[in-house]
């Protein structure tokens, strides 16, 4: 089997490899990460005759900087050799999602800038297999540095000795697995350490963070092998970390958003890029209980360099478009544009450019750290990426998921048809060792299947879901209460058996409660927690259509530490994919 196919198989095993950007616009504080194009498979804007449009799909970490540079470039009136005006249009995407969209043809940018060269390696190898040449004929040029590390509440980081005491992945693993928790550091009131990171099959930050973790545990700074990744020491440490990880996600800003929204008791630290920590401290500092700090992992980290690739070997890119993309690349790498990176929380490639605020201790990061003091770790190649994702999948904390589906009369027609299809697809992507159950509600609430091992029930559940019909009223609040009660019982049983799992309810509804046997206030007062708990039952409501009660669904998500999504029949499948990354 080829290396690319190994990666794709691993990603499918995790949950899915067909990622698109529609759901991503839900994540960052409800605003998303949309750029000019807005989606990973967005269509370019029409431009006047005689103008060359350079469409650029760029990883979201450098969104603010690229928006500013693109605006400056478009205002500068640059032209090709033939005199054609150049316009650049940027779409802010995830690295894994954009890779998949490019390879399956749903996204056709002229240029692509993922978070790390490992994604480029995968794209080039896949293209080489198709047409006997890489997708980019020239080596992709790095654009900026966005180092990976840990976000932690400042008092907690200072308790560990930040910024002067080295803090590595071994420190995080030891703290996560220590039954004494923070008491071992003299702060018993902080309880057990709670950690989060993005999913390595979906997010650049997740893949690079987990690769950095493997390097740290293996005690290497280069020449990592797949055998190292699968070693007993790495797998044992990965198991300890993942069994004490309370939050996954499709991108790091969503995890920081949860920390900001839920406070210090929810998560204590998360693996994220430096730029995201600075952005949250400066732009959303009034929402934070304490400031966050960025910790460079002792022993080395991946200084993600966000390569810029001109996809000139793709049949949708013309010679003039490739020429225009090269002109923008040179503009991007010029000293003036590199200096702008600092103002946008990134580090320039040019080390002669002095760092200044916002990259400062006051804002939560150490400007004294450079690639010379914290060694750059190599980006993962195809084999290492596949092994890291596989070891994560093997050792991650398993999930118990209850699908709660509105089958009232308002769901009749296209809604119920697409809901059935998307739900069956979601079931097929779950890990066989996860647990899943299905509950439906209209006039009454009916448990189709209590949570059970996916591998044992998925075939039967698929048939039951495919037969769902829509009729009657909407017992929304009663459905929520019965779903929470069912998962509470599952959690109690698991706890008694010494099993640690993640618990989530996916709640699909297209309308307001119309039955009234349980009131809205009663639901919040007696069925849902007053405050979200990291290891509690998270609810992920999907507001399906314009008539859904978004205000109530958002409140349900907030009090449980979940996330509310909006969907229609064209996007519901992608929403399910995003939710699968959370668990």
C-alpha angles and dihedrals in degrees: 000000000000121000092246092052089050089055093047091048090051093049092050088050090054092052116287144345098198098089122165131180102242094095093044093074087069097060114071103071090312091299099091127208099275119152128184092307092037099204138054089244096035120145118244121249118254113253132199120275112273093034125112114215118209109198112200125193106201133180111256098239091081096041099122094046095047093046088055094045092047091051091050092047094049090049092051094069098230118183140193123246089270091054097254114149115245123223121183120205119188130202117194110221144155118268097234094041094050092047091055093044092051093047094048093045099243090115121043109177124168090224133022131198113185121179097260142014092249089077090051090053090055093048093048093048093049091049091047089058092050103044104005095252136077119261090243117046094200130053109270112247121231113241109189142340121259105172121205124230143116131313111209135167107266097239090052094046091049089050086059090050103263130197099019104030115078112247117191140173088271089061091052093048093047092049093045093051097039109111087208091057115185090354086082087065095045097262107100091159089072092063124198119359113256121202137184138185139168122264112271093216092056109029135052090218090053096050094044094044093051090046089052088049091055092049091050095049093042090051093233136127097187144007094048113177134198087248089060090052092051094044119126092243094054094043092048092050091044090052091051092049097045096045086058097042111108102181136043127173148166095257138011099244088063090057092048088047089057090050091051093046099043101034137220097321092060103059129356099193142001137192106247143138119277091241093062092054092051092047093052094047094050104033100033103022093124089064095053123094088212131359117269124234130205117232120200106217110247113246096032146314139207110269095206106216101190101223121218113225128190106210094212095148091060112100092231094062117084125208091251092050089051089049091051091047089054091052090053091046091055090048090050092053096047116115094248093056092042089055089055088061091073092057087054096052096261133114120239121235089228105085091195088073106091116231118238140163129347085040095068143115089251090061093045110268136088113244089190090072115094135161085269093060100035106036119233112244119217117260113252116263122216095277094048092045091053092047094048092050091046095050090047090052093049094050105031121116108269122234138228110208129186117196111209111191130191108226097171121137094268088067091063118125124009094003096060092041094054092040090056093048095046093046092052090050090050091051091051092055098053121108110259089235094053117093125236137183135177130219127176132195139195119128087345136021116247126189107217093181132355114228111289137156109298094224090057100046109024096095094051093042091052090059093046093049092047088057098053116131130196124232143120134031134319120263092180100152093044089049091054092049095049092046093052090047091052093050092044088059091048091050093049091051092049093047091051089052092050093249121142116205141156116248126208139167119206105204117194116188136155100190151024126283108275103171103063102197086126115035125219092248091047091053093052094041100046110017106037131055122256090231134017118260121204092228095035129102110290120204121210107193120197113205099211108200137344096294096061117116096247095173093057093040091051091051090050090053094047097051092049099042093248129120132248120227132190119215145167130196091279096053106031094097091055091049090055088052091054092050091050088061090057093061 
